[in-house]
Amino acid sequence: MRSRFAPFACLALAFSTFLAAPPAIAAPPEIAAIEATAPLDNPSEEAVKAAITVAVQKAARGAIAMGLPWLRIERAYVRQDYVGVQVIAMKAQPSDDDASSTPPDRDTPLDREGDGADGETPTLRL
């Protein structure tokens, strides 16, 4: 004769198996790639710099929300109506080897004095 609690036992077993996630899935990320954009009102150099600042601030807010306090700017780009930045957010400060292993893209229109054109990609603590 079948017990009237048997369906509940099967349901409890299935539920407990479903909730036991592997540690790799439950662990927070150590690194994340973030892309953020900001509107560009006019193509002047001052407007581009201001829009890039806004885009970096957006990316930084996203990184902080994910618990990743270190930010490395990978590249920035300018389009007709907006600018964008691509950053790497990290949980820990990268070593010097990590920063030198990925040189900045020299073909971007923003490779001018003071923006990483010297080969150094700044790493920022948020």
N, C-alpha and C positions, 0 to 999 in steps of 0.2 A: 504494500500500500504506500502510496506516495504522500510525503509530508506536505502540509499546506504552507510550510515556510521555505520549501525548496526554491521557488521562483525568486524569493527575496535573497537567498544565499547566492544564487547565480548573479543577480543584479549587483549585490555588494561586491562580489569578486570582480566583475567587469568594471565597476566604478573605481575600485581601488587600483586596478591595473591601468586604467585611463589616466588617473591622477599622478601616477609615478612617472614623471618625465625624466629623461636622461639628464645628467648634470650639464652636458654641453649645451643643451637647449635652454636650461634654466639660468645659465651664467650670463651676466651682463657683458656687453661687448667691450673689448680693450681698445678698439680703434673703429673709426667710422669715416666714410667719405661723405662730405656734405657739399651741396651746391646751392647757392643762394643768388637771387637777382634783386635788382633795384631799378626803378624807372629812371630814364635819362631824359631830361627836359630839353637840353641843347647839347651840341657836341663840343663845347668849349672844354679846355683842359681842367678848369676849376670845377665844372659840373661833373665831369667824368670822375675826378678825385672824390668829390662829395658822394656820388652815387656808389662808388666802390666802397667807401667807408660805411655807407648804410648796408650794403650787401654783406660786408665782413661782420658787421654787428649782428645781422640776422643769423648768419652762420654760427657766430659765437653763442648767441642765445640758444640755438638748437643744440650745440655741443654741451653747454652747461646743463640743459634739460636732460640730456642723456648721461650726465655724470662724467663727462670727458673734459677736464679742465685745460688741456694743452691743445693748441691749435697751430697748424703749419699751413700757410697759404701756398697752394700748389700753382695756381694760375688765375689770371683774370682776363676777361674778354669784354669787348665793347661791340654792341649791335646797334642798329639804328635807333631803337626806342628804349633800350635797357642795357645794363651792364650785368655781368655775372662773375662770381668767384667760385673757385673749387678749392676746398680746404680739406685737410685731414685732421680729424679730432682724435686725441689720444688720452688714455687714462694716466700715463706716466710720461715724463719728459724723455724724448728720444735721445739716443746717443749721437755723437758726432758722426759716426759711420752711417746711421740711418739718414741723416740730412744730406750727406754728400752722395749717397747712392742714387738719388733721383734729382738730377740737375733741372733747373727751370727750363721751360720751352723758350728758345730764343726767337722764335718766329712770331710771337704775339706782338700786337701793336703797342703794348704797354711796357716793353723792355726799354725803359729810359733810365736816366740817372736817378738813383734813390728808390727803385722799385724792385730790387733783386737782380738787376742786370749784372752785378759783380759776381754772380754765381752763388751767392749765399741766400738761402731761403730762410727767412726769420721764423723762429718758433716762439709762439706767444703763450704765456701763462695767463689764463683767464681768472 
